[in-house]
Amino acid sequence: MKVFLTGATGYIGSAVAEVLQAAGHSVAGLARSIESDEMLRARGITPYRADFTNPESLAEPVQTCDAVVSTATTNNGRLDTDGIARMLNELNGTGKPFIYTSGVWVLGDTRGEVADEAAPLNPAALVAWRADAEKLVLSAAAAGVRAIVIRPAVVYGRGAGIPAGFIQSAQESGAARYVGNGENHWPTVHVEDLATLYLHALEKAPARSIYNAAENDAYRVREIAEAASFGADAGGRTESWPLEEARKTLGPYADALVLDQQISSHKAKRELGWTPQAVSILEELRYGSYALPRVSP
């Protein structure tokens, strides 16, 4: 298939592009600048000059491709929703797949329970608009679109993503800083395992499918920060950033970071044969792509 991939230069999208190409699919990517054009071409990806701020620009690449995988976000609900609606409109009646990237934060705090795809939505304020975006995507199945939603957990790997913030704070202040008391749990998924789920969904998922993307264990945030501190050569030192103080700097993002979540991904494993292979976030932070090189004495 020729796949139009939004976010192809981003953290998740770049990993998805690699997996799609390795499986024999060709990839066309959204590009907003000459620099993005060159970056995509260097990776064997056909660039399309398009932008979510101009929904009409998304029509041509959708028309010329066999599938759409959207990993991009403007973090603006109206812009994202308008862009998604325009792409879905082009896909009406085609039977082509459209994969939308949401996130487990739409499920809110699970209060110690394990939430699967059937759990009611209770989104954090930061991503409240995503609940409607999911509904918009799934409703397109009635118009002949193979509509699919993937909800990644906290993504890690390749030294990037949210966990990189722990490394940065440990290097800057000597302690990895987390918001709140650190007793809340984060479900996590390695970016390369996540990319493999997109491939499985593209090739096998039926219309109106939703898949959570999280590995088996959810770790306490304090544990994650401690692992990052060791990886940053800060001796495991951590510090709490009180939520009220964090809100002054981070706004609603702070409240998302203190969600306590337990997430099930059994559906993806059962229906698509998805099997995460990566080491845990604790190992990755302490010894993997985030860790500072160790110099032998």
Number of C-alpha atoms within 10 A of each C-alpha: 15 17 25 29 30 26 21 28 21 13 18 22 21 21 19 27 31 19 20 21 18 10 12 10 14 18 26 24 29 27 23 14 14 11 9 18 19 15 16 23 13 10 14 15 23 19 24 22 16 20 18 23 15 12 18 14 18 23 17 14 23 23 15 12 17 18 25 27 26 22 21 20 17 13 12 14 17 14 17 19 22 17 22 20 17 18 23 26 15 16 25 16 15 14 16 19 26 29 25 24 19 23 21 28 27 22 23 20 22 17 13 12 12 12 20 18 20 8 11 11 16 15 19 21 16 18 21 17 18 24 17 12 22 22 12 16 22 23 16 22 22 13 16 17 25 26 30 26 26 24 22 25 26 22 23 26 24 15 15 15 14 13 20 19 16 25 31 18 21 27 17 12 13 19 26 29 24 25 22 22 15 23 14 21 25 23 24 24 26 25 25 21 23 27 20 20 26 26 21 16 24 23 12 13 21 15 22 18 18 24 27 24 31 27 25 16 16 23 21 17 24 22 17 24 31 27 28 37 28 23 28 27 20 21 16 19 18 26 20 16 16 13 18 13 13 18 15 10 10 12 15 15 15 22 18 19 22 20 21 23 25 25 27 22 21 20 17 23 16 10 14 17 14 21 15 18 10 15 14 19 27 18 17 21 29 23 18 18 17 23 20 15 12 9 5 4 3
